[in-house]
Amino acid sequence: MRFPRSILALAAILASLSATPAAAQDMPFDAYMQLVIAKARAEGVSEDTIRRMTWDLTPNPRVIELDQSQPGSSSSSGYPRLQPYLNTHVDSARINGGREVYNETARLHGRIRDQYGVPAEIIIAIWGHETNYGSYRGNFDLARSLATLAWEGRRRELFEKE
């Protein structure tokens, strides 16, 4: 999957905010975005890219709601029971799709493992679960979602690494 350079630039900017002086959720979204913009300028991101990626951004409460309702996030044990989860998320179509993608991408497996430190099988399984091997791309604006999740801050460390 290819992302436009401007999306990758925004992801890099958000990832570099680990030294943000105040917790973002303690400040208005617009103020947080001003920190993002200042950091982007300091990192040499062009004004055109900054303008295109941030000019109309507003937080998306639905993204936060969905992020907070991920499986395992509200369980008292911290994790959902595995078998019911597998029963609803893993079926023969997903497995067959995974085998097909695995075979189609065999020449990339070494590079994937070397670059990410994760076996290709794991990356393919996650890709299959999250996007049905790329057939579902979602309907949320990526820049708005990344900015919202970075601002909300509950899992900032995860998004900073992205």
CYANA upper distance limits for C-alpha pairs under 8 A (distance plus 0.5 A):
  1 MET  CA    134 GLY  CA      8.03
  3 PHE  CA      7 ILE  CA      6.87
  3 PHE  CA      8 LEU  CA      7.10
  4 PRO  CA      8 LEU  CA      7.06
  5 ARG  CA      9 ALA  CA      6.49
  6 SER  CA     10 LEU  CA      6.77
  6 SER  CA     49 THR  CA      6.64
  6 SER  CA     52 ARG  CA      8.46
  6 SER  CA     53 MET  CA      7.33
  7 ILE  CA     11 ALA  CA      6.72
  7 ILE  CA     53 MET  CA      7.98
  7 ILE  CA    142 LEU  CA      7.96
  7 ILE  CA    143 ALA  CA      6.81
  8 LEU  CA     12 ALA  CA      6.61
  9 ALA  CA     13 ILE  CA      6.65
  9 ALA  CA     45 VAL  CA      8.05
  9 ALA  CA     49 THR  CA      8.43
 10 LEU  CA     14 LEU  CA      6.62
 10 LEU  CA     53 MET  CA      7.39
 10 LEU  CA    143 ALA  CA      7.39
 11 ALA  CA     15 ALA  CA      6.49
 11 ALA  CA    143 ALA  CA      8.40
 11 ALA  CA    146 LEU  CA      7.57
 11 ALA  CA    162 GLU  CA      7.18
 12 ALA  CA     16 SER  CA      6.71
 12 ALA  CA    162 GLU  CA      7.95
 13 ILE  CA     17 LEU  CA      7.34
 13 ILE  CA     36 VAL  CA      7.12
 13 ILE  CA     39 LYS  CA      7.39
 13 ILE  CA     40 ALA  CA      6.19
 13 ILE  CA     43 GLU  CA      8.45
 14 LEU  CA     36 VAL  CA      7.16
 14 LEU  CA    146 LEU  CA      8.22
 14 LEU  CA    147 ALA  CA      7.67
 14 LEU  CA    150 ALA  CA      7.15
 14 LEU  CA    159 PHE  CA      8.09
 14 LEU  CA    160 GLU  CA      6.70
 15 ALA  CA    159 PHE  CA      6.84
 15 ALA  CA    160 GLU  CA      4.05
 15 ALA  CA    161 LYS  CA      6.26
 15 ALA  CA    162 GLU  CA      6.67
 16 SER  CA     39 LYS  CA      8.32
 16 SER  CA    160 GLU  CA      6.92
 17 LEU  CA     36 VAL  CA      7.70
 17 LEU  CA     39 LYS  CA      7.88
 17 LEU  CA    160 GLU  CA      7.56
 18 SER  CA    157 GLU  CA      8.31
 18 SER  CA    160 GLU  CA      7.35
 20 THR  CA     24 ALA  CA      8.33
 20 THR  CA     35 LEU  CA      8.09
 22 ALA  CA     26 ASP  CA      7.67
 22 ALA  CA     27 MET  CA      8.36
 23 ALA  CA     27 MET  CA      7.78
 23 ALA  CA    153 GLY  CA      7.84
 24 ALA  CA     28 PRO  CA      8.13
 24 ALA  CA     29 PHE  CA      8.19
 24 ALA  CA     32 TYR  CA      6.44
 24 ALA  CA    150 ALA  CA      8.42
 24 ALA  CA    151 TRP  CA      5.66
 24 ALA  CA    152 GLU  CA      7.07
 24 ALA  CA    153 GLY  CA      6.90
 25 GLN  CA     29 PHE  CA      8.39
 25 GLN  CA    151 TRP  CA      6.43
 25 GLN  CA    152 GLU  CA      5.61
 25 GLN  CA    153 GLY  CA      6.69
 27 MET  CA     31 ALA  CA      6.86
 27 MET  CA     32 TYR  CA      7.02
 28 PRO  CA     32 TYR  CA      6.89
 29 PHE  CA     33 MET  CA      6.64
 29 PHE  CA     58 THR  CA      7.79
 29 PHE  CA     59 PRO  CA      7.25
 29 PHE  CA    151 TRP  CA      7.16
 30 ASP  CA     34 GLN  CA      6.81
 30 ASP  CA     58 THR  CA      8.37
 31 ALA  CA     35 LEU  CA      7.17
 32 TYR  CA     36 VAL  CA      6.95
 32 TYR  CA    151 TRP  CA      7.11
 33 MET  CA     37 ILE  CA      6.55
 33 MET  CA     54 THR  CA      8.21
 33 MET  CA    147 ALA  CA      8.39
 34 GLN  CA     38 ALA  CA      6.59
 35 LEU  CA     39 LYS  CA      6.60
 36 VAL  CA     40 ALA  CA      6.56
 37 ILE  CA     41 ARG  CA      6.72
 37 ILE  CA     50 ILE  CA      7.23
 38 ALA  CA     42 ALA  CA      6.74
 39 LYS  CA     43 GLU  CA      6.64
 40 ALA  CA     44 GLY  CA      6.83
 40 ALA  CA     45 VAL  CA      5.78
 40 ALA  CA     50 ILE  CA      7.77
 41 ARG  CA     45 VAL  CA      5.91
 41 ARG  CA     46 SER  CA      7.62
 41 ARG  CA     47 GLU  CA      8.01
 45 VAL  CA     49 THR  CA      7.20
 45 VAL  CA     50 ILE  CA      7.34
 46 SER  CA     50 ILE  CA      6.81
 47 GLU  CA     51 ARG  CA      6.48
 48 ASP  CA     52 ARG  CA      6.60
 49 THR  CA     53 MET  CA      6.49
 50 ILE  CA     54 THR  CA      6.40
 50 ILE  CA     55 TRP  CA      8.24
 51 ARG  CA     55 TRP  CA      5.72
 53 MET  CA     57 LEU  CA      8.23
 53 MET  CA    143 ALA  CA      7.28
 57 LEU  CA    143 ALA  CA      8.38
 57 LEU  CA    144 ARG  CA      6.25
 57 LEU  CA    147 ALA  CA      8.35
 58 THR  CA    144 ARG  CA      7.23
 58 THR  CA    148 THR  CA      8.17
 59 PRO  CA    144 ARG  CA      7.19
 59 PRO  CA    145 SER  CA      8.11
 59 PRO  CA    147 ALA  CA      7.76
 59 PRO  CA    148 THR  CA      5.43
 60 ASN  CA     64 ILE  CA      7.48
 60 ASN  CA    144 ARG  CA      7.47
 60 ASN  CA    145 SER  CA      7.20
 60 ASN  CA    148 THR  CA      6.58
 61 PRO  CA     65 GLU  CA      6.69
 61 PRO  CA    148 THR  CA      8.41
 62 ARG  CA     66 LEU  CA      6.57
 63 VAL  CA     67 ASP  CA      6.53
 63 VAL  CA    145 SER  CA      6.83
 63 VAL  CA    148 THR  CA      7.84
 63 VAL  CA    149 LEU  CA      7.93
 64 ILE  CA     68 GLN  CA      6.57
 64 ILE  CA    148 THR  CA      7.81
 64 ILE  CA    149 LEU  CA      7.09
 64 ILE  CA    152 GLU  CA      7.89
 65 GLU  CA     69 SER  CA      6.81
 66 LEU  CA     70 GLN  CA      7.09
 68 GLN  CA     73 SER  CA      7.02
 69 SER  CA     73 SER  CA      6.61
 69 SER  CA     74 SER  CA      7.64
 71 PRO  CA     79 TYR  CA      7.84
 71 PRO  CA     80 PRO  CA      6.88
 72 GLY  CA     78 GLY  CA      5.77
 72 GLY  CA     79 TYR  CA      4.75
 72 GLY  CA     80 PRO  CA      5.44
 73 SER  CA     78 GLY  CA      6.79
 73 SER  CA     79 TYR  CA      7.83
 74 SER  CA     78 GLY  CA      7.35
 75 SER  CA     79 TYR  CA      6.59
 75 SER  CA     80 PRO  CA      7.01
 80 PRO  CA     85 TYR  CA      7.62
 81 ARG  CA     85 TYR  CA      7.04
 82 LEU  CA     86 LEU  CA      6.60
 83 GLN  CA     87 ASN  CA      6.54
 84 PRO  CA     88 THR  CA      6.93
 85 TYR  CA     89 HIS  CA      6.60
 86 LEU  CA     90 VAL  CA      5.73
 87 ASN  CA     91 ASP  CA      7.83
 89 HIS  CA    129 HIS  CA      7.78
 90 VAL  CA     94 ARG  CA      6.71
 90 VAL  CA     95 ILE  CA      7.62
 91 ASP  CA     95 ILE  CA      6.80
 92 SER  CA     96 ASN  CA      6.42
 93 ALA  CA     97 GLY  CA      6.47
 94 ARG  CA     98 GLY  CA      6.58
 94 ARG  CA    128 GLY  CA      7.27
 94 ARG  CA    129 HIS  CA      8.31
 94 ARG  CA    132 ASN  CA      7.74
 95 ILE  CA     99 ARG  CA      6.80
 96 ASN  CA    100 GLU  CA      6.74
 97 GLY  CA    101 VAL  CA      6.66
 97 GLY  CA    128 GLY  CA      8.18
 97 GLY  CA    133 TYR  CA      7.96
 98 GLY  CA    102 TYR  CA      6.39
 98 GLY  CA    124 ILE  CA      7.12
 98 GLY  CA    125 ALA  CA      7.24
 98 GLY  CA    128 GLY  CA      7.10
 98 GLY  CA    133 TYR  CA      8.13
 99 ARG  CA    103 ASN  CA      6.72
100 GLU  CA    104 GLU  CA      6.66
101 VAL  CA    105 THR  CA      6.50
101 VAL  CA    124 ILE  CA      7.97
101 VAL  CA    133 TYR  CA      8.13
102 TYR  CA    106 ALA  CA      6.45
102 TYR  CA    121 GLU  CA      7.76
102 TYR  CA    124 ILE  CA      7.56
105 THR  CA    109 HIS  CA      7.29
108 LEU  CA    112 ILE  CA      6.61
109 HIS  CA    113 ARG  CA      6.63
109 HIS  CA    119 PRO  CA      7.96
109 HIS  CA    120 ALA  CA      5.78
110 GLY  CA    114 ASP  CA      6.56
110 GLY  CA    120 ALA  CA      8.28
111 ARG  CA    115 GLN  CA      6.38
112 ILE  CA    116 TYR  CA      6.39
112 ILE  CA    117 GLY  CA      8.00
112 ILE  CA    118 VAL  CA      7.74
112 ILE  CA    119 PRO  CA      7.72
112 ILE  CA    120 ALA  CA      6.51
113 ARG  CA    117 GLY  CA      5.39
113 ARG  CA    118 VAL  CA      5.49
113 ARG  CA    119 PRO  CA      5.53
113 ARG  CA    120 ALA  CA      6.51
114 ASP  CA    118 VAL  CA      8.21
118 VAL  CA    122 ILE  CA      7.26
118 VAL  CA    123 ILE  CA      7.58
119 PRO  CA    123 ILE  CA      7.30
120 ALA  CA    124 ILE  CA      6.53
121 GLU  CA    125 ALA  CA      6.57
122 ILE  CA    126 ILE  CA      6.72
123 ILE  CA    127 TRP  CA      6.57
124 ILE  CA    128 GLY  CA      6.50
124 ILE  CA    133 TYR  CA      8.12
125 ALA  CA    129 HIS  CA      6.66
126 ILE  CA    130 GLU  CA      6.48
127 TRP  CA    131 THR  CA      6.22
127 TRP  CA    132 ASN  CA      7.19
127 TRP  CA    133 TYR  CA      5.94
127 TRP  CA    134 GLY  CA      7.66
128 GLY  CA    132 ASN  CA      4.77
128 GLY  CA    133 TYR  CA      4.89
128 GLY  CA    134 GLY  CA      7.95
129 HIS  CA    133 TYR  CA      8.09
131 THR  CA    135 SER  CA      6.56
131 THR  CA    136 TYR  CA      5.24
131 THR  CA    137 ARG  CA      6.82
132 ASN  CA    136 TYR  CA      6.60
140 PHE  CA    144 ARG  CA      8.33
140 PHE  CA    145 SER  CA      7.36
141 ASP  CA    145 SER  CA      6.59
142 LEU  CA    146 LEU  CA      6.57
143 ALA  CA    147 ALA  CA      6.60
144 ARG  CA    148 THR  CA      6.50
145 SER  CA    149 LEU  CA      6.64
146 LEU  CA    150 ALA  CA      6.57
146 LEU  CA    159 PHE  CA      8.24
147 ALA  CA    151 TRP  CA      6.53
148 THR  CA    152 GLU  CA      6.51
149 LEU  CA    153 GLY  CA      6.82
149 LEU  CA    154 ARG  CA      8.37
149 LEU  CA    155 ARG  CA      8.05
149 LEU  CA    156 ARG  CA      7.63
149 LEU  CA    159 PHE  CA      8.01
150 ALA  CA    155 ARG  CA      8.15
150 ALA  CA    156 ARG  CA      5.86
150 ALA  CA    159 PHE  CA      6.93
150 ALA  CA    160 GLU  CA      8.09
151 TRP  CA    156 ARG  CA      8.33
152 GLU  CA    156 ARG  CA      8.15
155 ARG  CA    159 PHE  CA      7.20
156 ARG  CA    160 GLU  CA      6.34
157 GLU  CA    161 LYS  CA      6.95
158 LEU  CA    162 GLU  CA      7.26
